Amino acid sequence: MLPFFSVKDKDKAKDFNFEIDGEIFTKRFEPDMKLEDVRKKLAERRNNWKAEKFMFKQNKRRIYHEDESDYTLNKLHKSDKSNIIVENLLKEIKVHVNGEELKFPLDPEDKLKDICTILKQRFVNDGINENSKDFKFRRKNGKIVSKSEVDNNSLKDILVNGNELYIVILQESKVMIYSDHSKTPSKPLRHTLDKGKSLVEIRKELEYFNRTK
């Protein structure tokens, strides 16, 4: 719960200038208010702002959340004409989904596995696609990002042009399979395959299908 301001507290409060995402505005706070609480109050201005994704900066250097206790608003506010710089880690990312372009506020420094969780929830909430829980990140050349990359890499590692993300929602579809070893090449196999699987996985699936048919 954020601190309650009494009349006495308000007498201590003063105006501070803030700059977030290029927007400059003035807001009134107690000079000794915890920076964590300041972040929470600032985040109330926008639906797509999150307090945990704000970082104060001093001399162009980030002040990490665990170090905020070493700073005060007065220390960050050099003069009445200066602005307290707050970096918003969330950036507007263009998400290309099966040819459709969507926009979401995402943190490029988040791990891909966390981005995956965030997007799955957004897709479900927005009713984008009933199969949205089964998607893969992909590079612009079409290559699917591997599971190990998802576990270890950050979003920024696969962004195109710094703000574009490509994903594909996996869907099963019937395909015609032709084999040089088929005794009847004029009658190809018809099988349902997951487009997102690797060729190694598909080969194993087809080998199993041929053994059991």
Biotite code that builds the C-alpha atoms (Angstrom):
import biotite.structure as struc

atoms = struc.array([
    struc.Atom([0.000, 0.000, 0.000], chain_id="A", res_id=1, res_name="MET", atom_name="CA", element="C"),
    struc.Atom([1.328, 3.439, -0.912], chain_id="A", res_id=2, res_name="LEU", atom_name="CA", element="C"),
    struc.Atom([1.912, 5.912, 1.937], chain_id="A", res_id=3, res_name="PRO", atom_name="CA", element="C"),
    struc.Atom([-0.990, 8.135, 2.986], chain_id="A", res_id=4, res_name="PHE", atom_name="CA", element="C"),
    struc.Atom([-0.312, 11.870, 2.740], chain_id="A", res_id=5, res_name="PHE", atom_name="CA", element="C"),
    struc.Atom([-1.410, 13.852, 5.804], chain_id="A", res_id=6, res_name="SER", atom_name="CA", element="C"),
    struc.Atom([-1.741, 17.651, 5.816], chain_id="A", res_id=7, res_name="VAL", atom_name="CA", element="C"),
    struc.Atom([1.652, 17.827, 7.486], chain_id="A", res_id=8, res_name="LYS", atom_name="CA", element="C"),
    struc.Atom([3.151, 15.575, 4.807], chain_id="A", res_id=9, res_name="ASP", atom_name="CA", element="C"),
    struc.Atom([1.739, 17.788, 2.066], chain_id="A", res_id=10, res_name="LYS", atom_name="CA", element="C"),
    struc.Atom([3.510, 20.764, 3.609], chain_id="A", res_id=11, res_name="ASP", atom_name="CA", element="C"),
    struc.Atom([6.795, 18.891, 3.112], chain_id="A", res_id=12, res_name="LYS", atom_name="CA", element="C"),
    struc.Atom([6.017, 17.974, -0.480], chain_id="A", res_id=13, res_name="ALA", atom_name="CA", element="C"),
    struc.Atom([7.567, 19.863, -3.372], chain_id="A", res_id=14, res_name="LYS", atom_name="CA", element="C"),
    struc.Atom([7.363, 19.831, -7.155], chain_id="A", res_id=15, res_name="ASP", atom_name="CA", element="C"),
    struc.Atom([9.729, 17.644, -9.154], chain_id="A", res_id=16, res_name="PHE", atom_name="CA", element="C"),
    struc.Atom([10.144, 17.523, -12.923], chain_id="A", res_id=17, res_name="ASN", atom_name="CA", element="C"),
    struc.Atom([10.247, 14.065, -14.502], chain_id="A", res_id=18, res_name="PHE", atom_name="CA", element="C"),
    struc.Atom([11.060, 12.875, -18.007], chain_id="A", res_id=19, res_name="GLU", atom_name="CA", element="C"),
    struc.Atom([9.769, 9.502, -19.198], chain_id="A", res_id=20, res_name="ILE", atom_name="CA", element="C"),
    struc.Atom([9.728, 8.380, -22.841], chain_id="A", res_id=21, res_name="ASP", atom_name="CA", element="C"),
    struc.Atom([10.456, 11.954, -23.922], chain_id="A", res_id=22, res_name="GLY", atom_name="CA", element="C"),
    struc.Atom([7.470, 13.336, -21.988], chain_id="A", res_id=23, res_name="GLU", atom_name="CA", element="C"),
    struc.Atom([8.255, 15.986, -19.361], chain_id="A", res_id=24, res_name="ILE", atom_name="CA", element="C"),
    struc.Atom([5.804, 16.609, -16.526], chain_id="A", res_id=25, res_name="PHE", atom_name="CA", element="C"),
    struc.Atom([5.736, 17.914, -12.958], chain_id="A", res_id=26, res_name="THR", atom_name="CA", element="C"),
    struc.Atom([4.513, 15.918, -9.979], chain_id="A", res_id=27, res_name="LYS", atom_name="CA", element="C"),
    struc.Atom([4.495, 16.678, -6.266], chain_id="A", res_id=28, res_name="ARG", atom_name="CA", element="C"),
    struc.Atom([6.246, 14.345, -3.803], chain_id="A", res_id=29, res_name="PHE", atom_name="CA", element="C"),
    struc.Atom([7.889, 14.368, -0.407], chain_id="A", res_id=30, res_name="GLU", atom_name="CA", element="C"),
    struc.Atom([11.655, 14.744, -0.997], chain_id="A", res_id=31, res_name="PRO", atom_name="CA", element="C"),
    struc.Atom([12.438, 11.720, 1.204], chain_id="A", res_id=32, res_name="ASP", atom_name="CA", element="C"),
    struc.Atom([9.769, 9.447, -0.266], chain_id="A", res_id=33, res_name="MET", atom_name="CA", element="C"),
    struc.Atom([11.104, 5.998, -1.194], chain_id="A", res_id=34, res_name="LYS", atom_name="CA", element="C"),
    struc.Atom([11.962, 5.815, -4.885], chain_id="A", res_id=35, res_name="LEU", atom_name="CA", element="C"),
    struc.Atom([10.052, 2.539, -5.111], chain_id="A", res_id=36, res_name="GLU", atom_name="CA", element="C"),
    struc.Atom([6.881, 4.353, -4.056], chain_id="A", res_id=37, res_name="ASP", atom_name="CA", element="C"),
    struc.Atom([7.646, 7.189, -6.471], chain_id="A", res_id=38, res_name="VAL", atom_name="CA", element="C"),
    struc.Atom([7.860, 4.662, -9.311], chain_id="A", res_id=39, res_name="ARG", atom_name="CA", element="C"),
    struc.Atom([4.472, 3.242, -8.338], chain_id="A", res_id=40, res_name="LYS", atom_name="CA", element="C"),
    struc.Atom([2.857, 6.680, -8.329], chain_id="A", res_id=41, res_name="LYS", atom_name="CA", element="C"),
    struc.Atom([4.425, 7.597, -11.679], chain_id="A", res_id=42, res_name="LEU", atom_name="CA", element="C"),
    struc.Atom([3.222, 4.355, -13.276], chain_id="A", res_id=43, res_name="ALA", atom_name="CA", element="C"),
    struc.Atom([-0.384, 5.326, -12.517], chain_id="A", res_id=44, res_name="GLU", atom_name="CA", element="C"),
    struc.Atom([-0.260, 7.847, -15.365], chain_id="A", res_id=45, res_name="ARG", atom_name="CA", element="C"),
    struc.Atom([-0.412, 5.224, -18.135], chain_id="A", res_id=46, res_name="ARG", atom_name="CA", element="C"),
    struc.Atom([-2.044, 1.828, -18.563], chain_id="A", res_id=47, res_name="ASN", atom_name="CA", element="C"),
    struc.Atom([1.055, 0.447, -20.292], chain_id="A", res_id=48, res_name="ASN", atom_name="CA", element="C"),
    struc.Atom([3.511, 1.778, -17.691], chain_id="A", res_id=49, res_name="TRP", atom_name="CA", element="C"),
    struc.Atom([4.724, -0.592, -14.978], chain_id="A", res_id=50, res_name="LYS", atom_name="CA", element="C"),
    struc.Atom([6.583, 0.501, -11.855], chain_id="A", res_id=51, res_name="ALA", atom_name="CA", element="C"),
    struc.Atom([8.860, -2.529, -11.943], chain_id="A", res_id=52, res_name="GLU", atom_name="CA", element="C"),
    struc.Atom([9.977, -1.527, -15.447], chain_id="A", res_id=53, res_name="LYS", atom_name="CA", element="C"),
    struc.Atom([11.009, 2.009, -14.432], chain_id="A", res_id=54, res_name="PHE", atom_name="CA", element="C"),
    struc.Atom([14.613, 2.863, -13.599], chain_id="A", res_id=55, res_name="MET", atom_name="CA", element="C"),
    struc.Atom([15.840, 6.208, -12.342], chain_id="A", res_id=56, res_name="PHE", atom_name="CA", element="C"),
    struc.Atom([19.020, 7.477, -13.954], chain_id="A", res_id=57, res_name="LYS", atom_name="CA", element="C"),
    struc.Atom([21.801, 9.700, -12.697], chain_id="A", res_id=58, res_name="GLN", atom_name="CA", element="C"),
    struc.Atom([24.512, 10.990, -15.038], chain_id="A", res_id=59, res_name="ASN", atom_name="CA", element="C"),
    struc.Atom([23.124, 8.643, -17.725], chain_id="A", res_id=60, res_name="LYS", atom_name="CA", element="C"),
    struc.Atom([23.664, 5.623, -15.468], chain_id="A", res_id=61, res_name="ARG", atom_name="CA", element="C"),
    struc.Atom([20.850, 3.385, -14.306], chain_id="A", res_id=62, res_name="ARG", atom_name="CA", element="C"),
    struc.Atom([20.019, 3.207, -10.628], chain_id="A", res_id=63, res_name="ILE", atom_name="CA", element="C"),
    struc.Atom([19.063, -0.416, -10.071], chain_id="A", res_id=64, res_name="TYR", atom_name="CA", element="C"),
    struc.Atom([16.114, -1.096, -7.806], chain_id="A", res_id=65, res_name="HIS", atom_name="CA", element="C"),
    struc.Atom([18.259, -2.698, -5.117], chain_id="A", res_id=66, res_name="GLU", atom_name="CA", element="C"),
    struc.Atom([20.355, 0.494, -4.929], chain_id="A", res_id=67, res_name="ASP", atom_name="CA", element="C"),
    struc.Atom([17.473, 2.980, -4.690], chain_id="A", res_id=68, res_name="GLU", atom_name="CA", element="C"),
    struc.Atom([17.822, 3.319, -0.919], chain_id="A", res_id=69, res_name="SER", atom_name="CA", element="C"),
    struc.Atom([21.082, 5.224, -1.527], chain_id="A", res_id=70, res_name="ASP", atom_name="CA", element="C"),
    struc.Atom([19.240, 8.005, -3.368], chain_id="A", res_id=71, res_name="TYR", atom_name="CA", element="C"),
    struc.Atom([16.550, 10.626, -2.754], chain_id="A", res_id=72, res_name="THR", atom_name="CA", element="C"),
    struc.Atom([14.518, 12.784, -5.121], chain_id="A", res_id=73, res_name="LEU", atom_name="CA", element="C"),
    struc.Atom([16.489, 15.819, -3.962], chain_id="A", res_id=74, res_name="ASN", atom_name="CA", element="C"),
    struc.Atom([19.730, 14.073, -4.887], chain_id="A", res_id=75, res_name="LYS", atom_name="CA", element="C"),
    struc.Atom([18.416, 13.310, -8.377], chain_id="A", res_id=76, res_name="LEU", atom_name="CA", element="C"),
    struc.Atom([16.856, 16.749, -8.861], chain_id="A", res_id=77, res_name="HIS", atom_name="CA", element="C"),
    struc.Atom([19.889, 18.984, -9.385], chain_id="A", res_id=78, res_name="LYS", atom_name="CA", element="C"),
    struc.Atom([17.907, 22.191, -9.848], chain_id="A", res_id=79, res_name="SER", atom_name="CA", element="C"),
    struc.Atom([14.369, 23.486, -10.315], chain_id="A", res_id=80, res_name="ASP", atom_name="CA", element="C"),
    struc.Atom([14.981, 23.567, -14.073], chain_id="A", res_id=81, res_name="LYS", atom_name="CA", element="C"),
    struc.Atom([16.402, 20.057, -14.334], chain_id="A", res_id=82, res_name="SER", atom_name="CA", element="C"),
    struc.Atom([14.430, 16.876, -14.936], chain_id="A", res_id=83, res_name="ASN", atom_name="CA", element="C"),
    struc.Atom([14.647, 13.580, -13.098], chain_id="A", res_id=84, res_name="ILE", atom_name="CA", element="C"),
    struc.Atom([15.238, 11.032, -15.838], chain_id="A", res_id=85, res_name="ILE", atom_name="CA", element="C"),
    struc.Atom([13.265, 7.803, -15.589], chain_id="A", res_id=86, res_name="VAL", atom_name="CA", element="C"),
    struc.Atom([13.983, 5.088, -18.131], chain_id="A", res_id=87, res_name="GLU", atom_name="CA", element="C"),
    struc.Atom([11.030, 2.987, -19.207], chain_id="A", res_id=88, res_name="ASN", atom_name="CA", element="C"),
    struc.Atom([12.360, -0.476, -20.033], chain_id="A", res_id=89, res_name="LEU", atom_name="CA", element="C"),
    struc.Atom([9.159, -1.325, -21.908], chain_id="A", res_id=90, res_name="LEU", atom_name="CA", element="C"),
    struc.Atom([9.417, -0.543, -25.616], chain_id="A", res_id=91, res_name="LYS", atom_name="CA", element="C"),
    struc.Atom([6.742, -0.742, -28.282], chain_id="A", res_id=92, res_name="GLU", atom_name="CA", element="C"),
    struc.Atom([7.518, -3.906, -30.210], chain_id="A", res_id=93, res_name="ILE", atom_name="CA", element="C"),
    struc.Atom([5.935, -4.783, -33.546], chain_id="A", res_id=94, res_name="LYS", atom_name="CA", element="C"),
    struc.Atom([4.991, -8.452, -33.334], chain_id="A", res_id=95, res_name="VAL", atom_name="CA", element="C"),
    struc.Atom([4.511, -10.168, -36.699], chain_id="A", res_id=96, res_name="HIS", atom_name="CA", element="C"),
    struc.Atom([2.153, -13.127, -36.227], chain_id="A", res_id=97, res_name="VAL", atom_name="CA", element="C"),
    struc.Atom([1.505, -15.260, -39.298], chain_id="A", res_id=98, res_name="ASN", atom_name="CA", element="C"),
    struc.Atom([1.508, -12.163, -41.514], chain_id="A", res_id=99, res_name="GLY", atom_name="CA", element="C"),
    struc.Atom([-0.465, -9.965, -39.089], chain_id="A", res_id=100, res_name="GLU", atom_name="CA", element="C"),
    struc.Atom([1.251, -7.061, -37.293], chain_id="A", res_id=101, res_name="GLU", atom_name="CA", element="C"),
    struc.Atom([0.457, -6.394, -33.633], chain_id="A", res_id=102, res_name="LEU", atom_name="CA", element="C"),
    struc.Atom([2.036, -3.977, -31.143], chain_id="A", res_id=103, res_name="LYS", atom_name="CA", element="C"),
    struc.Atom([2.874, -4.761, -27.524], chain_id="A", res_id=104, res_name="PHE", atom_name="CA", element="C"),
    struc.Atom([4.967, -3.022, -24.834], chain_id="A", res_id=105, res_name="PRO", atom_name="CA", element="C"),
    struc.Atom([7.812, -5.451, -24.090], chain_id="A", res_id=106, res_name="LEU", atom_name="CA", element="C"),
    struc.Atom([11.198, -5.298, -22.395], chain_id="A", res_id=107, res_name="ASP", atom_name="CA", element="C"),
    struc.Atom([13.942, -6.234, -24.908], chain_id="A", res_id=108, res_name="PRO", atom_name="CA", element="C"),
    struc.Atom([16.145, -7.323, -22.009], chain_id="A", res_id=109, res_name="GLU", atom_name="CA", element="C"),
    struc.Atom([13.665, -9.932, -20.748], chain_id="A", res_id=110, res_name="ASP", atom_name="CA", element="C"),
    struc.Atom([14.457, -13.573, -21.410], chain_id="A", res_id=111, res_name="LYS", atom_name="CA", element="C"),
    struc.Atom([12.611, -15.109, -24.351], chain_id="A", res_id=112, res_name="LEU", atom_name="CA", element="C"),
    struc.Atom([11.002, -17.675, -22.041], chain_id="A", res_id=113, res_name="LYS", atom_name="CA", element="C"),
    struc.Atom([9.452, -14.806, -20.059], chain_id="A", res_id=114, res_name="ASP", atom_name="CA", element="C"),
    struc.Atom([8.380, -13.015, -23.257], chain_id="A", res_id=115, res_name="ILE", atom_name="CA", element="C"),
    struc.Atom([6.749, -16.277, -24.340], chain_id="A", res_id=116, res_name="CYS", atom_name="CA", element="C"),
    struc.Atom([4.669, -16.361, -21.144], chain_id="A", res_id=117, res_name="THR", atom_name="CA", element="C"),
    struc.Atom([3.674, -12.704, -21.537], chain_id="A", res_id=118, res_name="ILE", atom_name="CA", element="C"),
    struc.Atom([2.599, -13.102, -25.168], chain_id="A", res_id=119, res_name="LEU", atom_name="CA", element="C"),
    struc.Atom([0.639, -16.282, -24.533], chain_id="A", res_id=120, res_name="LYS", atom_name="CA", element="C"),
    struc.Atom([-1.381, -14.465, -21.892], chain_id="A", res_id=121, res_name="GLN", atom_name="CA", element="C"),
    struc.Atom([-1.892, -11.435, -24.145], chain_id="A", res_id=122, res_name="ARG", atom_name="CA", element="C"),
    struc.Atom([-3.053, -13.628, -27.022], chain_id="A", res_id=123, res_name="PHE", atom_name="CA", element="C"),
    struc.Atom([-5.539, -15.416, -24.773], chain_id="A", res_id=124, res_name="VAL", atom_name="CA", element="C"),
    struc.Atom([-6.828, -12.159, -23.261], chain_id="A", res_id=125, res_name="ASN", atom_name="CA", element="C"),
    struc.Atom([-7.193, -10.503, -26.665], chain_id="A", res_id=126, res_name="ASP", atom_name="CA", element="C"),
    struc.Atom([-8.695, -13.608, -28.302], chain_id="A", res_id=127, res_name="GLY", atom_name="CA", element="C"),
    struc.Atom([-6.188, -13.404, -31.136], chain_id="A", res_id=128, res_name="ILE", atom_name="CA", element="C"),
    struc.Atom([-5.980, -17.090, -32.033], chain_id="A", res_id=129, res_name="ASN", atom_name="CA", element="C"),
    struc.Atom([-7.250, -20.252, -30.367], chain_id="A", res_id=130, res_name="GLU", atom_name="CA", element="C"),
    struc.Atom([-3.905, -21.893, -31.198], chain_id="A", res_id=131, res_name="ASN", atom_name="CA", element="C"),
    struc.Atom([-1.831, -18.988, -29.858], chain_id="A", res_id=132, res_name="SER", atom_name="CA", element="C"),
    struc.Atom([-0.476, -21.073, -26.973], chain_id="A", res_id=133, res_name="LYS", atom_name="CA", element="C"),
    struc.Atom([1.478, -23.105, -29.517], chain_id="A", res_id=134, res_name="ASP", atom_name="CA", element="C"),
    struc.Atom([3.749, -20.549, -31.133], chain_id="A", res_id=135, res_name="PHE", atom_name="CA", element="C"),
    struc.Atom([7.439, -20.344, -31.889], chain_id="A", res_id=136, res_name="LYS", atom_name="CA", element="C"),
    struc.Atom([9.773, -17.394, -32.221], chain_id="A", res_id=137, res_name="PHE", atom_name="CA", element="C"),
    struc.Atom([11.400, -17.174, -35.601], chain_id="A", res_id=138, res_name="ARG", atom_name="CA", element="C"),
    struc.Atom([14.035, -15.123, -37.294], chain_id="A", res_id=139, res_name="ARG", atom_name="CA", element="C"),
    struc.Atom([13.231, -12.986, -40.312], chain_id="A", res_id=140, res_name="LYS", atom_name="CA", element="C"),
    struc.Atom([14.708, -15.635, -42.621], chain_id="A", res_id=141, res_name="ASN", atom_name="CA", element="C"),
    struc.Atom([12.089, -18.089, -41.333], chain_id="A", res_id=142, res_name="GLY", atom_name="CA", element="C"),
    struc.Atom([14.361, -20.137, -39.068], chain_id="A", res_id=143, res_name="LYS", atom_name="CA", element="C"),
    struc.Atom([12.648, -21.242, -35.866], chain_id="A", res_id=144, res_name="ILE", atom_name="CA", element="C"),
    struc.Atom([14.383, -20.177, -32.647], chain_id="A", res_id=145, res_name="VAL", atom_name="CA", element="C"),
    struc.Atom([15.455, -23.315, -30.758], chain_id="A", res_id=146, res_name="SER", atom_name="CA", element="C"),
    struc.Atom([14.316, -24.186, -27.234], chain_id="A", res_id=147, res_name="LYS", atom_name="CA", element="C"),
    struc.Atom([17.835, -23.688, -25.860], chain_id="A", res_id=148, res_name="SER", atom_name="CA", element="C"),
    struc.Atom([17.881, -20.189, -27.364], chain_id="A", res_id=149, res_name="GLU", atom_name="CA", element="C"),
    struc.Atom([14.506, -19.428, -25.792], chain_id="A", res_id=150, res_name="VAL", atom_name="CA", element="C"),
    struc.Atom([15.825, -20.551, -22.394], chain_id="A", res_id=151, res_name="ASP", atom_name="CA", element="C"),
    struc.Atom([19.090, -18.601, -22.575], chain_id="A", res_id=152, res_name="ASN", atom_name="CA", element="C"),
    struc.Atom([18.642, -15.627, -24.903], chain_id="A", res_id=153, res_name="ASN", atom_name="CA", element="C"),
    struc.Atom([16.946, -12.275, -24.423], chain_id="A", res_id=154, res_name="SER", atom_name="CA", element="C"),
    struc.Atom([14.321, -10.711, -26.663], chain_id="A", res_id=155, res_name="LEU", atom_name="CA", element="C"),
    struc.Atom([16.856, -8.188, -27.992], chain_id="A", res_id=156, res_name="LYS", atom_name="CA", element="C"),
    struc.Atom([18.896, -11.080, -29.435], chain_id="A", res_id=157, res_name="ASP", atom_name="CA", element="C"),
    struc.Atom([16.250, -11.895, -32.051], chain_id="A", res_id=158, res_name="ILE", atom_name="CA", element="C"),
    struc.Atom([14.663, -8.502, -32.693], chain_id="A", res_id=159, res_name="LEU", atom_name="CA", element="C"),
    struc.Atom([14.793, -7.243, -36.270], chain_id="A", res_id=160, res_name="VAL", atom_name="CA", element="C"),
    struc.Atom([15.592, -3.540, -36.690], chain_id="A", res_id=161, res_name="ASN", atom_name="CA", element="C"),
    struc.Atom([15.617, -3.253, -32.908], chain_id="A", res_id=162, res_name="GLY", atom_name="CA", element="C"),
    struc.Atom([11.815, -3.307, -32.514], chain_id="A", res_id=163, res_name="ASN", atom_name="CA", element="C"),
    struc.Atom([10.311, -6.108, -34.615], chain_id="A", res_id=164, res_name="GLU", atom_name="CA", element="C"),
    struc.Atom([9.593, -9.654, -33.474], chain_id="A", res_id=165, res_name="LEU", atom_name="CA", element="C"),
    struc.Atom([8.549, -12.498, -35.750], chain_id="A", res_id=166, res_name="TYR", atom_name="CA", element="C"),
    struc.Atom([6.606, -15.473, -34.435], chain_id="A", res_id=167, res_name="ILE", atom_name="CA", element="C"),
    struc.Atom([4.606, -18.245, -36.029], chain_id="A", res_id=168, res_name="VAL", atom_name="CA", element="C"),
    struc.Atom([1.524, -19.877, -34.519], chain_id="A", res_id=169, res_name="ILE", atom_name="CA", element="C"),
    struc.Atom([1.872, -23.581, -35.075], chain_id="A", res_id=170, res_name="LEU", atom_name="CA", element="C"),
    struc.Atom([-0.964, -25.381, -36.761], chain_id="A", res_id=171, res_name="GLN", atom_name="CA", element="C"),
    struc.Atom([-1.408, -28.897, -38.017], chain_id="A", res_id=172, res_name="GLU", atom_name="CA", element="C"),
    struc.Atom([-2.332, -29.344, -41.654], chain_id="A", res_id=173, res_name="SER", atom_name="CA", element="C"),
    struc.Atom([-2.584, -32.168, -44.130], chain_id="A", res_id=174, res_name="LYS", atom_name="CA", element="C"),
    struc.Atom([0.347, -32.478, -46.509], chain_id="A", res_id=175, res_name="VAL", atom_name="CA", element="C"),
    struc.Atom([1.125, -34.696, -49.485], chain_id="A", res_id=176, res_name="MET", atom_name="CA", element="C"),
    struc.Atom([4.295, -36.741, -49.027], chain_id="A", res_id=177, res_name="ILE", atom_name="CA", element="C"),
    struc.Atom([6.158, -38.131, -52.017], chain_id="A", res_id=178, res_name="TYR", atom_name="CA", element="C"),
    struc.Atom([8.877, -40.743, -51.597], chain_id="A", res_id=179, res_name="SER", atom_name="CA", element="C"),
    struc.Atom([11.351, -42.092, -54.144], chain_id="A", res_id=180, res_name="ASP", atom_name="CA", element="C"),
    struc.Atom([11.092, -45.420, -52.347], chain_id="A", res_id=181, res_name="HIS", atom_name="CA", element="C"),
    struc.Atom([7.359, -45.676, -52.739], chain_id="A", res_id=182, res_name="SER", atom_name="CA", element="C"),
    struc.Atom([6.204, -48.632, -54.786], chain_id="A", res_id=183, res_name="LYS", atom_name="CA", element="C"),
    struc.Atom([3.326, -46.515, -56.010], chain_id="A", res_id=184, res_name="THR", atom_name="CA", element="C"),
    struc.Atom([4.693, -42.988, -56.514], chain_id="A", res_id=185, res_name="PRO", atom_name="CA", element="C"),
    struc.Atom([1.463, -41.959, -58.191], chain_id="A", res_id=186, res_name="SER", atom_name="CA", element="C"),
    struc.Atom([-0.284, -42.413, -54.830], chain_id="A", res_id=187, res_name="LYS", atom_name="CA", element="C"),
    struc.Atom([1.508, -40.199, -52.307], chain_id="A", res_id=188, res_name="PRO", atom_name="CA", element="C"),
    struc.Atom([0.983, -40.480, -48.574], chain_id="A", res_id=189, res_name="LEU", atom_name="CA", element="C"),
    struc.Atom([-1.475, -38.100, -46.952], chain_id="A", res_id=190, res_name="ARG", atom_name="CA", element="C"),
    struc.Atom([-0.545, -37.218, -43.398], chain_id="A", res_id=191, res_name="HIS", atom_name="CA", element="C"),
    struc.Atom([-1.252, -34.494, -40.838], chain_id="A", res_id=192, res_name="THR", atom_name="CA", element="C"),
    struc.Atom([1.919, -32.793, -39.600], chain_id="A", res_id=193, res_name="LEU", atom_name="CA", element="C"),
    struc.Atom([2.800, -29.950, -37.283], chain_id="A", res_id=194, res_name="ASP", atom_name="CA", element="C"),
    struc.Atom([4.432, -27.200, -39.345], chain_id="A", res_id=195, res_name="LYS", atom_name="CA", element="C"),
    struc.Atom([6.532, -26.093, -36.392], chain_id="A", res_id=196, res_name="GLY", atom_name="CA", element="C"),
    struc.Atom([8.346, -29.390, -35.884], chain_id="A", res_id=197, res_name="LYS", atom_name="CA", element="C"),
    struc.Atom([11.924, -29.834, -36.993], chain_id="A", res_id=198, res_name="SER", atom_name="CA", element="C"),
    struc.Atom([12.698, -32.052, -39.982], chain_id="A", res_id=199, res_name="LEU", atom_name="CA", element="C"),
    struc.Atom([14.307, -34.584, -37.646], chain_id="A", res_id=200, res_name="VAL", atom_name="CA", element="C"),
    struc.Atom([11.074, -34.831, -35.638], chain_id="A", res_id=201, res_name="GLU", atom_name="CA", element="C"),
    struc.Atom([9.004, -35.125, -38.818], chain_id="A", res_id=202, res_name="ILE", atom_name="CA", element="C"),
    struc.Atom([11.274, -37.864, -40.173], chain_id="A", res_id=203, res_name="ARG", atom_name="CA", element="C"),
    struc.Atom([10.889, -39.888, -36.958], chain_id="A", res_id=204, res_name="LYS", atom_name="CA", element="C"),
    struc.Atom([7.126, -39.414, -37.061], chain_id="A", res_id=205, res_name="GLU", atom_name="CA", element="C"),
    struc.Atom([6.934, -40.600, -40.673], chain_id="A", res_id=206, res_name="LEU", atom_name="CA", element="C"),
    struc.Atom([9.142, -43.602, -39.939], chain_id="A", res_id=207, res_name="GLU", atom_name="CA", element="C"),
    struc.Atom([6.819, -44.564, -37.084], chain_id="A", res_id=208, res_name="TYR", atom_name="CA", element="C"),
    struc.Atom([3.780, -44.023, -39.318], chain_id="A", res_id=209, res_name="PHE", atom_name="CA", element="C"),
    struc.Atom([5.224, -46.296, -42.016], chain_id="A", res_id=210, res_name="ASN", atom_name="CA", element="C"),
    struc.Atom([5.986, -49.035, -39.495], chain_id="A", res_id=211, res_name="ARG", atom_name="CA", element="C"),
    struc.Atom([2.520, -49.030, -37.969], chain_id="A", res_id=212, res_name="THR", atom_name="CA", element="C"),
    struc.Atom([0.275, -48.529, -40.976], chain_id="A", res_id=213, res_name="LYS", atom_name="CA", element="C"),
])
